[in-house]
């Protein structure tokens, strides 16, 4: 199911969402100018490698805490392909504005980064021995989706479903998205050989979504002229 737009009204301009979309696109444009060696260097330095966390926890001086944990944030702005970055930014464009409207600009930015950090942490915990770099904004955006599902469950989302275009309640499409990622993550975790192979970081999606559902209540609603009621 591909969401096309939602009908939830917002009462402020989503400056942070637009900034995040623009920044991610600019960084990917920079990535696309690099040769293979330069791109490997960027990914090695700024993407998360779960095994590096394990090495640090074992007390090895091979990697410093900054080298290991700074990528938990910088990796949120790296993408592996045009389809990767466009897909992520499309979901952020549709759902991010209303969550930003609910939280307020500054809290929304902090919320986004915290969800991304927790999402990547979930992926690392599940694949601690993996040497494959993990990158992408999808974990943070999953947090936005989780928050949207909590705050606007009855909002309608215009959705392309095979040959049909339907208005679907937000809780249906986002719940479907979560269940699909959870089942896919469970299936991939059962494949021992997958721990050193590339692919989709399903557990980052799961961790980000659950983090967003919980943290949107912790961060709370900003004071608005048109208050929302959390469903």
C-alpha positions as a Markdown table, in Angstrom:
| # | Residue | x | y | z |
|---|---|---|---|---|
| 1 | Unk | 0.0 | 0.0 | 0.0 |
| 2 | Unk | 1.4 | 3.4 | -1.0 |
| 3 | Unk | 0.0 | 6.5 | 0.8 |
| 4 | Unk | -0.6 | 9.5 | -1.5 |
| 5 | Unk | -1.9 | 12.1 | 1.0 |
| 6 | Unk | -3.8 | 12.5 | 4.2 |
| 7 | Unk | -6.8 | 14.7 | 5.2 |
| 8 | Unk | -5.6 | 15.7 | 8.6 |
| 9 | Unk | -5.6 | 19.5 | 8.9 |
| 10 | Unk | -2.5 | 21.3 | 10.2 |
| 11 | Unk | -2.3 | 24.7 | 11.7 |
| 12 | Unk | 1.4 | 25.6 | 11.3 |
| 13 | Unk | 4.0 | 25.5 | 8.6 |
| 14 | Unk | 6.2 | 22.3 | 8.9 |
| 15 | Unk | 9.6 | 24.1 | 8.6 |
| 16 | Unk | 11.5 | 21.3 | 10.4 |
| 17 | Unk | 10.0 | 18.6 | 8.1 |
| 18 | Unk | 10.9 | 20.5 | 5.1 |
| 19 | Unk | 14.4 | 21.1 | 6.4 |
| 20 | Unk | 14.9 | 17.4 | 7.1 |
| 21 | Unk | 13.7 | 16.5 | 3.6 |
| 22 | Unk | 15.9 | 19.1 | 2.0 |
| 23 | Unk | 18.9 | 18.1 | 4.1 |
| 24 | Unk | 18.5 | 14.4 | 3.3 |
| 25 | Unk | 18.2 | 15.1 | -0.4 |
| 26 | Unk | 21.3 | 17.4 | -0.4 |
| 27 | Unk | 23.4 | 14.8 | 1.5 |
| 28 | Unk | 22.4 | 12.1 | -1.0 |
| 29 | Unk | 23.2 | 14.4 | -3.9 |
| 30 | Unk | 26.7 | 14.7 | -2.3 |
| 31 | Unk | 26.9 | 11.0 | -1.9 |
| 32 | Unk | 26.1 | 10.5 | -5.6 |
| 33 | Unk | 29.1 | 12.7 | -6.6 |
| 34 | Unk | 31.5 | 10.4 | -4.8 |
| 35 | Unk | 33.5 | 7.6 | -6.4 |
| 36 | Unk | 33.3 | 4.1 | -5.0 |
| 37 | Unk | 36.2 | 4.6 | -2.7 |
| 38 | Unk | 35.0 | 7.9 | -1.4 |
| 39 | Unk | 31.5 | 6.5 | -0.7 |
| 40 | Unk | 32.9 | 3.6 | 1.2 |
| 41 | Unk | 34.9 | 6.0 | 3.4 |
| 42 | Unk | 31.8 | 8.0 | 4.1 |
| 43 | Unk | 29.7 | 5.0 | 4.9 |
| 44 | Unk | 32.5 | 3.5 | 7.1 |
| 45 | Unk | 32.8 | 6.7 | 9.1 |
| 46 | Unk | 29.2 | 7.8 | 9.4 |
| 47 | Unk | 27.0 | 4.7 | 9.3 |
| 48 | Unk | 26.4 | 2.3 | 12.2 |
| 49 | Unk | 28.3 | -1.0 | 12.3 |
| 50 | Unk | 26.8 | -3.2 | 15.0 |
| 51 | Unk | 29.9 | -5.2 | 15.5 |
| 52 | Unk | 31.8 | -2.0 | 16.4 |
| 53 | Unk | 29.5 | -1.6 | 19.4 |
| 54 | Unk | 30.3 | -5.1 | 20.5 |
| 55 | Unk | 34.0 | -4.5 | 20.2 |
| 56 | Unk | 33.7 | -1.3 | 22.3 |
| 57 | Unk | 31.6 | -3.1 | 24.9 |
| 58 | Unk | 34.3 | -5.8 | 25.2 |
| 59 | Unk | 36.7 | -3.1 | 26.2 |
| 60 | Unk | 38.8 | -3.0 | 23.1 |
| 61 | Unk | 40.6 | 0.3 | 22.4 |
| 62 | Unk | 40.2 | -0.2 | 18.6 |
| 63 | Unk | 37.2 | 2.2 | 18.4 |
| 64 | Unk | 36.5 | 5.2 | 20.5 |
| 65 | Unk | 33.0 | 5.9 | 21.9 |
| 66 | Unk | 32.7 | 8.8 | 19.5 |
| 67 | Unk | 33.5 | 6.6 | 16.5 |
| 68 | Unk | 30.9 | 4.1 | 17.6 |
| 69 | Unk | 28.0 | 6.2 | 18.9 |
| 70 | Unk | 28.1 | 9.4 | 16.7 |
| 71 | Unk | 27.0 | 7.4 | 13.7 |
| 72 | Unk | 23.8 | 6.6 | 15.5 |
| 73 | Unk | 22.8 | 10.1 | 14.5 |
| 74 | Unk | 24.8 | 10.7 | 11.3 |
| 75 | Unk | 23.5 | 7.5 | 9.8 |
| 76 | Unk | 20.0 | 9.0 | 9.8 |
| 77 | Unk | 21.1 | 11.3 | 7.0 |
| 78 | Unk | 22.7 | 8.7 | 4.7 |
| 79 | Unk | 20.9 | 6.6 | 2.1 |
| 80 | Unk | 21.9 | 3.8 | -0.2 |
| 81 | Unk | 20.0 | 4.7 | -3.4 |
| 82 | Unk | 17.6 | 7.1 | -5.0 |
| 83 | Unk | 14.6 | 4.8 | -4.2 |
| 84 | Unk | 15.8 | 4.6 | -0.6 |
| 85 | Unk | 15.9 | 8.3 | 0.0 |
| 86 | Unk | 12.8 | 9.2 | -2.1 |
| 87 | Unk | 10.7 | 6.5 | -0.3 |
| 88 | Unk | 11.7 | 7.7 | 3.1 |
| 89 | Unk | 11.2 | 11.4 | 2.3 |
| 90 | Unk | 7.8 | 10.7 | 0.8 |
| 91 | Unk | 6.5 | 9.1 | 4.0 |
| 92 | Unk | 8.1 | 12.0 | 6.0 |
| 93 | Unk | 6.4 | 14.5 | 3.7 |
| 94 | Unk | 2.9 | 13.0 | 4.2 |
| 95 | Unk | 3.0 | 12.2 | 7.9 |
| 96 | Unk | 5.7 | 14.5 | 9.4 |
| 97 | Unk | 3.9 | 17.8 | 9.0 |
| 98 | Unk | 1.0 | 16.8 | 11.3 |
| 99 | Unk | 3.3 | 15.4 | 14.0 |
| 100 | Unk | 5.4 | 18.5 | 13.9 |
| 101 | Unk | 2.2 | 20.6 | 14.2 |
| 102 | Unk | 1.2 | 18.6 | 17.2 |
| 103 | Unk | 4.6 | 18.6 | 19.0 |
| 104 | Unk | 5.9 | 22.0 | 18.0 |
| 105 | Unk | 9.0 | 22.6 | 15.8 |
| 106 | Unk | 11.8 | 22.2 | 18.4 |
| 107 | Unk | 10.3 | 19.3 | 20.3 |
| 108 | Unk | 9.6 | 17.6 | 16.9 |
| 109 | Unk | 13.2 | 17.8 | 15.9 |
| 110 | Unk | 14.4 | 16.3 | 19.2 |
| 111 | Unk | 11.7 | 13.7 | 18.9 |
| 112 | Unk | 12.8 | 12.8 | 15.4 |
| 113 | Unk | 16.5 | 12.4 | 16.4 |
| 114 | Unk | 15.7 | 10.4 | 19.6 |
| 115 | Unk | 13.4 | 8.0 | 17.7 |
| 116 | Unk | 16.2 | 7.6 | 15.1 |
| 117 | Unk | 18.7 | 6.8 | 17.8 |
| 118 | Unk | 16.4 | 4.3 | 19.5 |
| 119 | Unk | 15.5 | 2.7 | 16.2 |
| 120 | Unk | 19.1 | 2.2 | 15.3 |
| 121 | Unk | 19.8 | 0.9 | 18.8 |
| 122 | Unk | 17.1 | -1.7 | 18.3 |
| 123 | Unk | 18.7 | -2.9 | 15.0 |
| 124 | Unk | 22.1 | -3.1 | 16.7 |
| 125 | Unk | 20.8 | -5.2 | 19.6 |
| 126 | Unk | 19.2 | -7.7 | 17.2 |
| 127 | Unk | 22.2 | -7.9 | 14.9 |
| 128 | Unk | 25.1 | -7.2 | 17.3 |
| 129 | Unk | 27.6 | -9.4 | 15.4 |
| 130 | Unk | 26.8 | -7.9 | 12.0 |
| 131 | Unk | 29.6 | -6.1 | 10.1 |
| 132 | Unk | 27.2 | -4.6 | 7.6 |
| 133 | Unk | 26.8 | -0.8 | 7.9 |
| 134 | Unk | 23.3 | 0.4 | 8.8 |
| 135 | Unk | 22.1 | 3.7 | 7.5 |
| 136 | Unk | 18.9 | 5.6 | 6.5 |
| 137 | Unk | 16.2 | 7.8 | 8.0 |
| 138 | Unk | 13.6 | 5.1 | 8.0 |
| 139 | Unk | 14.0 | 4.4 | 11.8 |
| 140 | Unk | 13.4 | 8.1 | 12.7 |
| 141 | Unk | 10.5 | 8.3 | 10.2 |
| 142 | Unk | 9.1 | 5.1 | 11.7 |
| 143 | Unk | 8.9 | 7.1 | 15.0 |
| 144 | Unk | 6.9 | 9.8 | 13.2 |
| 145 | Unk | 4.6 | 7.1 | 11.9 |
| 146 | Unk | 4.1 | 5.7 | 15.3 |
| 147 | Unk | 3.3 | 9.1 | 16.7 |
| 148 | Unk | 0.8 | 9.8 | 13.9 |
| 149 | Unk | -0.9 | 6.5 | 14.6 |
| 150 | Unk | -1.4 | 7.5 | 18.3 |
| 151 | Unk | -2.4 | 11.1 | 17.7 |
| 152 | Unk | -4.4 | 10.9 | 14.5 |
| 153 | Unk | -5.7 | 7.3 | 14.3 |
| 154 | Unk | -8.9 | 8.3 | 12.6 |
| 155 | Unk | -7.3 | 10.5 | 10.0 |
| 156 | Unk | -7.9 | 9.2 | 6.5 |
| 157 | Unk | -5.0 | 8.4 | 4.1 |
| 158 | Unk | -5.5 | 8.3 | 0.4 |
| 159 | Unk | -3.8 | 5.0 | -0.5 |
| 160 | Unk | -2.9 | 3.3 | -3.8 |
| 161 | Unk | -3.6 | -0.4 | -3.4 |
| 162 | Unk | -2.8 | -2.3 | -6.6 |
| 163 | Unk | -5.3 | -0.9 | -9.1 |
| 164 | Unk | -7.4 | 0.9 | -6.5 |
| 165 | Unk | -7.1 | 4.3 | -4.8 |
| 166 | Unk | -8.9 | 4.3 | -1.5 |
| 167 | Unk | -9.3 | 6.4 | 1.6 |
| 168 | Unk | -8.0 | 4.3 | 4.5 |
| 169 | Unk | -8.0 | 5.1 | 8.2 |
| 170 | Unk | -4.5 | 5.9 | 9.4 |
| 171 | Unk | -4.5 | 3.2 | 12.0 |
| 172 | Unk | -5.2 | 0.6 | 9.3 |
| 173 | Unk | -2.4 | 1.6 | 6.9 |
| 174 | Unk | 0.2 | 2.3 | 9.7 |
| 175 | Unk | -0.8 | -0.8 | 11.6 |
| 176 | Unk | -0.4 | -2.9 | 8.4 |
| 177 | Unk | 3.0 | -1.2 | 7.9 |
| 178 | Unk | 4.1 | -2.1 | 11.4 |
| 179 | Unk | 2.9 | -5.7 | 11.3 |
| 180 | Unk | 4.6 | -6.2 | 7.9 |
| 181 | Unk | 7.9 | -4.9 | 9.3 |
| 182 | Unk | 7.6 | -7.0 | 12.5 |
| 183 | Unk | 7.0 | -10.2 | 10.6 |
| 184 | Unk | 9.7 | -9.4 | 8.1 |
| 185 | Unk | 12.2 | -8.7 | 10.9 |
| 186 | Unk | 11.3 | -11.9 | 12.7 |
| 187 | Unk | 11.8 | -13.9 | 9.5 |
| 188 | Unk | 15.2 | -12.2 | 8.8 |
| 189 | Unk | 16.3 | -12.8 | 12.4 |
| 190 | Unk | 15.7 | -16.5 | 11.9 |
| 191 | Unk | 18.2 | -16.6 | 9.0 |
| 192 | Unk | 21.6 | -16.9 | 10.7 |
| 193 | Unk | 23.4 | -16.2 | 7.5 |
| 194 | Unk | 21.7 | -12.8 | 7.1 |
| 195 | Unk | 23.6 | -11.2 | 9.9 |
| 196 | Unk | 26.5 | -10.4 | 7.5 |
| 197 | Unk | 24.4 | -9.6 | 4.5 |
| 198 | Unk | 22.8 | -6.3 | 3.4 |
| 199 | Unk | 19.1 | -5.8 | 3.3 |
| 200 | Unk | 16.3 | -3.8 | 5.0 |
| 201 | Unk | 16.8 | -2.9 | 8.7 |
| 202 | Unk | 13.3 | -4.1 | 9.7 |
| 203 | Unk | 14.1 | -4.0 | 13.4 |
| 204 | Unk | 15.0 | -0.3 | 13.2 |
| 205 | Unk | 11.5 | 0.2 | 11.7 |
| 206 | Unk | 9.9 | -1.7 | 14.6 |
| 207 | Unk | 12.0 | 0.0 | 17.3 |
| 208 | Unk | 11.4 | 3.4 | 15.8 |
| 209 | Unk | 7.6 | 2.9 | 15.5 |
| 210 | Unk | 7.2 | 1.7 | 19.1 |
| 211 | Unk | 9.5 | 4.6 | 20.3 |
| 212 | Unk | 7.3 | 7.1 | 18.5 |
| 213 | Unk | 4.1 | 5.7 | 20.0 |
| 214 | Unk | 5.6 | 6.0 | 23.5 |
| 215 | Unk | 7.5 | 9.2 | 23.2 |
| 216 | Unk | 4.7 | 11.3 | 21.6 |
| 217 | Unk | 2.9 | 11.0 | 25.0 |
| 218 | Unk | 6.1 | 11.9 | 26.9 |
| 219 | Unk | 6.9 | 14.9 | 24.7 |
| 220 | Unk | 3.2 | 16.0 | 24.8 |
| 221 | Unk | 1.2 | 18.5 | 22.8 |
| 222 | Unk | 2.2 | 22.0 | 22.4 |
| 223 | Unk | -0.3 | 24.7 | 23.3 |
| 224 | Unk | -2.4 | 25.5 | 20.2 |
| 225 | Unk | -5.4 | 27.6 | 19.5 |
| 226 | Unk | -6.9 | 24.4 | 18.0 |
| 227 | Unk | -6.0 | 21.7 | 20.5 |
| 228 | Unk | -6.0 | 18.0 | 19.6 |
| 229 | Unk | -7.3 | 15.0 | 21.5 |
| 230 | Unk | -5.0 | 12.0 | 21.6 |
| 231 | Unk | -7.0 | 9.0 | 20.4 |
